[in-house]
Amino acid sequence: MLFWLLLQYGMIVFAVVVGLLFTAAVCYLYYVHQKYDHLPGPKRDAFFQGHSSILKKVLAKEECFAEVYAKLHREYGPLVVLFFYHMPFLSAVDPKVVKELLLNNKYPKPSLNYDAFRSLFGVPFMGNGLVSECNHEKWAIHRRILNPAFHRQYLKELTGTFNESADRLVQYLSLKADGKTEVKLIHAFERVTLDVICKVAFSMEGDMIQQESLFGDAIHLCLDSMYQAGSPIIKIDPRKKYRDYRRDVKKAARLLRGTGLKVINDHLEDVRQGRELKKDILSHVIKSAVVDGNFTMEEMIDEFVTLFVGGYETTSTLLSFTMVCLGQNPHVLKKLLEEVDSVIGDKEDITYDDIIKMEYMMLVLKETLRLYPPVIGSTRLLPEDADILGYKVPAGSSVSILSYVMARMEEFFPDPLTFDPDRFKDSDNRTMYAYFPFSMGARSCIGQQFAMIEARVILCKILQKLDFKLVPNQDFGIYDQLTIRPSGDCANYISLRNK
Ligand code: HEM
């Protein structure tokens, strides 16, 4: 009898607690909605999930985020808000907002957005490396130490290493250059950029181009899981499929950090043995850690993984999209080949001085980054209430500024969907804050020079020796996985060039 009374009492208490929690959640969500309901944007599909149909389509890879926002901005104007569950996501596409948010250090990166960079299902990943450190003072110390390693002057001295990797790529592609084999360039570029980052940044041994590499798969898996972090289900779903997924992601994160630990220990051993430090980017971190104690071991591993991830997929994506654009625009390819032949000719070692003469190639890369910026934009946190384009936006909001969307707007780039490298020859102030594939301001990409040197050396080498023809009727869409990349394989028929 007493048992039943207690059970009934317990159930009443439980129902009251659940009821209170539910009411609190409803009130909270109502309060959050009220704060943003004056902003433009589509109607929410559901009170709790917000714009869940959009999120579902994006996570199912039916649409990419950048395209979703591009459509919304066309419909609702330069400021748009979407709700994913209780979280408002604002996007602004206006040069004044870009300038204010990106060039002003008072707007930090929103820490919450970078949680998925720091750890994956509880296993450390990029930690508080340069990309994900949101405390400005802490970030500034590490950035100051790493800046010289990415300076043009320093990278100039490493052009030989870029050449060696590009030569290995040409060898690899030449083996398939029979004019009829479909070669998936996307994978070839992933291998070469992995090879470059391993050698230039970390002096790692081994040929990543000829060998199947575990690292590429590990990075893809980690990027995918960072992307999927938008869905809370994936973190807790007990079904085998999701348990296996979480296990594989954790294993991949451990592989990358474990490799970092080994590479760092090799460098530290050089210091202990009094040997000269290797001429690579990691040595700048090691020197600073040993001399000034500016990095702990965990922080060094954070930077290792950050550079590994940041430096590999972005540049391979740029190369893949460039080859798609060149294949689709034979007049551009012809002009570029003329430049390669006149500046490089049969030269084997491409120097920094050679590549800066390749002015048209630079325009081609810039135009590719306009249409296909691998990182679609940046996000900043408003520390206090702000007026954005005439709307009051509450403190604590995250506002995204999307290079992908702005660089495809007619008002900044006439006839935006046409691939026209010459448009950058005389670009004016209109485009100054509408084109920022490497972001802008203090938190802009540290690897911009690195990527552009690498891309030019690789393009020069492959165009010098090989002919490319896009395999017709393949998928030329965009695949969104945190960074964007071609949804197809960028398949080409390759033959040796007949000059
Ligand atoms: C085409 C190639 C690349 C593109 C389009 C690109 C783009 C970007 C963008 C847009 C950001 C800002 C991200 C944000 O706001 O959260 C960024 C940051 C960063 N990128 Fe790149 N990136 C490229 C290549 C590289 C390379 C080759 C490296 C390293 C070797 C690199 C390392 C980094 C790092 C460490 C940051 C964080 C910088 C900081 O906050 O101090 N990136 N990149």
Residues whose N, C-alpha, C, O or C-beta is under 5 A from the ligand:
A	BS01	HEM	L130 V131 R143 L307 G310 G311 T314 T315 L318 P374 V375 G377 S378 T379 F436 P437 F438 S439 A442 R443 S444 C445 I446 G447 F450 A451
